[in-house]
Amino acid sequence: MTTTHFGFETVDEQDKARRVRGVFDSVAPKYDIMNDLMSGGLHRLWKAYAVAVANVQEGQRVLDIAGGTGDLALAFARKAGPAGSVVHTDINAAMLCAGRDRLLDAGVVLPTVVCDAEQLPFPDGYFDLVSVAFGLRNMTHKDAAIAEMARVLKPRGKLLVLEFSRVAKPLAKAYDWYSFKVLPRIGQLVAGDAASYRYLAESIRMHPGQQELKALMRKNGFGHVDYHNLTGGVVALHVGIKC
């Protein structure tokens, strides 16, 4: 049996995707409200920064992986304009449906695809930009997913990975207290689900830190990689340029 981690728990590799899907099936109805509560609204600023760095131009093709409730896809669609295209994807159908409904409410219709980032159903060299926000840490084979993102990008295309990362040392104790004591309680009160938010805190600790993720991207198709720490390293934005 090949094993991997699900938070701090060791599980059968074949079982991780099912369990991650269960987490997001549970949290989908309250996902946006919980994002605002648990980040104090900062997630909006982190995503706005990612959109600014992406610098999507009129007519470009964009792939939003783990697009969830569609906030990045919506922002990219406004930049790409009617001559461009933005594909909104997620492995979780419940999250994708919530995102599609949100996009429709905003008057935006985008291609919406349920797919696994480790096996993207798109041709080589198709997109100008690929983004994945707060989704990479849930993927079983991060190296395979990053290699797939590189495959579907055009030469010199750009990958943005916005993800929780390693906080600066002075913040570590307070961040751990908030993550393991406060966050599950908020999850229980608002979403009726403490366990999923405990998994969130654990999954962040198991995810590669800034330098490790940079090296992983360099190893899997990206010749130049930079990262930008946000909010003391609570979140990092990695930017990779395809070789």
C-alpha positions in Angstrom: 0.0 0.0 0.0 1.3 3.4 -1.0 0.6 6.0 1.7 0.4 9.8 1.9 -0.8 12.4 4.4 -4.2 13.7 5.0 -3.4 16.5 7.4 -1.4 14.8 10.1 -2.9 11.4 9.4 -1.2 8.8 7.2 -3.7 7.3 4.7 -3.8 5.1 1.7 -2.8 7.2 -1.3 -5.9 6.1 -3.2 -8.1 7.4 -0.4 -6.8 10.9 -0.1 -8.7 12.4 -3.0 -12.0 10.9 -1.7 -11.4 12.4 1.8 -10.4 15.8 0.5 -13.6 15.7 -1.7 -15.6 15.0 1.5 -14.0 18.0 3.2 -15.0 20.4 0.4 -18.5 18.8 -0.1 -19.0 19.7 3.6 -17.7 23.3 3.5 -18.9 24.4 0.1 -22.2 26.1 1.3 -20.3 28.3 3.8 -17.0 28.5 2.0 -17.0 32.2 1.2 -18.3 33.3 4.6 -15.7 31.1 6.3 -12.9 32.6 4.2 -13.9 36.1 5.3 -14.2 35.1 9.0 -11.0 33.0 9.3 -8.8 35.5 7.4 -10.4 38.7 8.6 -11.1 39.5 5.0 -7.4 39.3 4.1 -8.1 36.6 1.5 -9.6 39.2 -0.8 -6.4 41.3 -0.6 -4.2 38.2 -1.3 -6.3 37.3 -4.4 -6.3 40.9 -5.6 -2.5 40.9 -5.4 -2.4 37.6 -7.4 -4.7 39.1 -10.0 -2.4 42.2 -10.3 0.7 40.0 -10.6 -1.0 37.9 -13.2 -1.4 40.9 -15.4 -3.9 39.2 -17.7 -4.2 40.9 -21.1 -7.1 41.2 -23.4 -7.5 38.1 -25.5 -5.4 35.7 -23.4 -6.3 32.2 -22.3 -6.4 31.5 -18.6 -6.9 28.2 -16.7 -8.1 28.5 -13.1 -7.4 25.2 -11.2 -9.2 24.5 -7.9 -11.2 27.5 -8.8 -13.9 26.8 -6.2 -16.4 29.6 -5.8 -15.0 31.5 -8.8 -13.6 34.8 -7.4 -10.3 34.5 -9.3 -12.0 33.2 -12.5 -14.3 36.2 -12.4 -11.4 38.7 -12.0 -9.5 37.1 -14.8 -12.5 37.0 -17.1 -12.9 40.8 -16.7 -9.2 41.2 -17.7 -9.2 38.8 -20.6 -12.4 40.3 -22.1 -14.6 38.8 -24.8 -11.7 38.0 -27.0 -10.1 35.9 -24.3 -11.2 32.8 -22.4 -11.1 31.7 -18.8 -11.7 28.0 -17.9 -13.0 27.5 -14.4 -12.1 24.1 -13.0 -12.2 22.1 -9.7 -12.0 18.5 -8.8 -15.0 19.0 -6.4 -18.4 19.3 -8.1 -20.1 21.0 -5.1 -17.5 23.7 -5.1 -17.6 24.1 -8.8 -21.4 24.4 -8.8 -21.2 27.1 -6.1 -18.7 29.0 -8.2 -20.7 28.6 -11.4 -23.8 30.0 -9.6 -21.8 32.9 -8.3 -20.4 33.7 -11.8 -23.9 33.6 -13.3 -25.1 36.0 -10.6 -22.4 38.3 -11.8 -23.5 37.9 -15.4 -20.5 35.9 -16.4 -20.7 32.5 -18.2 -17.4 30.6 -18.3 -16.5 27.0 -19.3 -16.7 25.0 -16.1 -15.0 21.6 -15.9 -14.7 19.0 -13.2 -11.1 17.7 -13.5 -8.1 16.4 -11.7 -5.1 18.7 -11.8 -2.8 15.7 -12.1 -4.5 14.8 -15.4 -5.7 18.0 -17.1 -7.9 17.4 -20.1 -6.4 20.2 -22.2 -3.8 20.3 -25.1 -0.2 21.1 -24.7 0.8 24.7 -24.9 -2.7 26.1 -24.8 -2.9 28.6 -22.0 -1.1 31.9 -21.4 -1.7 31.7 -17.6 -2.5 28.9 -15.1 -3.5 29.8 -11.6 -4.2 27.6 -8.5 -5.2 29.3 -5.3 -5.4 27.4 -2.0 -5.7 24.1 -3.9 -2.2 22.7 -4.4 -1.7 21.6 -0.8 -4.7 19.2 -1.2 -3.2 17.4 -4.2 -1.7 14.0 -3.6 1.1 14.2 -6.2 2.0 17.9 -6.3 4.9 17.2 -8.6 2.6 15.6 -11.2 0.1 18.4 -10.9 2.8 21.1 -11.4 4.2 19.2 -14.4 0.7 19.1 -15.9 0.3 22.8 -15.4 3.6 23.4 -17.2 2.5 21.1 -20.0 -0.7 23.1 -20.8 1.1 26.4 -20.7 2.6 28.1 -23.8 6.4 28.6 -23.8 7.1 31.5 -21.4 3.6 31.1 -20.0 3.0 31.9 -16.3 1.9 29.8 -13.3 0.6 31.4 -10.2 0.4 29.4 -7.0 -1.3 31.2 -4.1 -1.1 29.1 -1.0 -0.7 29.0 2.7 3.0 28.8 3.6 5.5 29.1 6.5 4.9 32.1 8.8 7.7 34.3 10.1 9.1 32.9 13.4 7.8 35.8 15.6 4.2 34.9 14.5 4.5 31.1 14.8 3.1 30.6 18.3 0.2 32.9 17.9 -0.6 31.4 14.4 -0.5 27.9 15.8 -2.8 28.8 18.7 -5.3 30.4 16.2 -5.1 27.5 13.7 -5.6 24.7 16.2 -7.7 26.3 18.9 -9.8 29.1 17.3 -10.3 28.0 13.7 -12.0 24.7 14.4 -14.4 26.4 16.8 -15.3 29.0 14.1 -15.8 26.1 11.7 -18.1 24.3 14.2 -20.2 27.5 14.9 -20.6 28.7 11.4 -20.3 25.6 9.1 -21.2 22.9 11.7 -17.9 21.3 10.9 -14.8 21.5 13.2 -13.0 18.5 11.6 -12.7 20.0 8.1 -11.1 23.2 9.5 -8.8 21.1 11.7 -7.7 19.4 8.5 -7.1 22.8 6.9 -4.7 23.7 9.7 -2.9 20.4 9.5 -2.7 20.4 5.7 -0.9 23.8 5.8 1.8 22.4 8.1 2.3 19.4 5.7 2.6 21.6 2.6 6.0 22.5 1.3 7.4 25.8 2.5 8.4 28.7 0.3 11.8 27.4 -0.8 10.7 23.8 -1.1 7.8 24.7 -3.4 10.1 27.0 -5.4 12.4 24.0 -5.9 9.5 21.7 -6.8 8.3 24.1 -9.5 11.9 24.5 -10.9 12.1 20.7 -11.1 8.8 20.3 -13.0 9.0 22.7 -15.9 9.5 26.2 -14.7 12.9 27.9 -15.5 12.3 30.9 -13.4 10.4 31.0 -10.1 9.9 33.8 -7.6 7.8 34.0 -4.5 6.2 36.9 -2.6 5.4 36.5 1.1 2.1 38.0 2.2 1.0 38.8 5.7 4.3 37.6 7.3 4.4 34.4 5.3 0.9 33.2 6.2 0.4 33.1 2.5 2.9 33.0 -0.4 2.4 33.7 -4.0 4.8 31.7 -6.2 5.2 32.8 -9.8 6.8 30.4 -12.3 7.7 31.0 -15.9 7.7 28.0 -18.2 11.0 27.0 -19.7 
